[in-house]
Amino acid sequence: AFVDHANTISADDYAVFGFRVGYKARKGWSAFIEVRNLSDQTYAPTTGVVANANGSDSRQYSPGEGRAFYLGVETTW
């Protein structure tokens, strides 16, 4: 995707992979574990937009999340 309206600079393509597994009990609770960005890819998921970057990098790139682990438990009454 281009970062500026003049199409002089664009963000690099990327792909990130993860997984999520969980368990749901019959008694009203559940749990999960999730891993995101398994390969610890460096990427910019969003960018700002300027009129014309003149082909040079500027502070328009937002960093993506690195490798992350999540664990959760939920209960219902």
Stockholm file with secondary structure:
# STOCKHOLM 1.0

chainA/1-77         AFVDHANTISADDYAVFGFRVGYKARKGWSAFIEVRNLSDQTYAPTTGVVANANGSDSRQYSPGEGRAFYLGVETTW
#=GR chainA/1-77 SS CBSBTTCCCBCCCCCCCCEEEEEECTTSEEEEEEEECTTCCCCCSEECCBSCCTTSCCTTEECCCCSEEEEEEEECC
#=GC SS_cons        CBSBTTCCCBCCCCCCCCEEEEEECTTSEEEEEEEECTTCCCCCSEECCBSCCTTSCCTTEECCCCSEEEEEEEECC
//
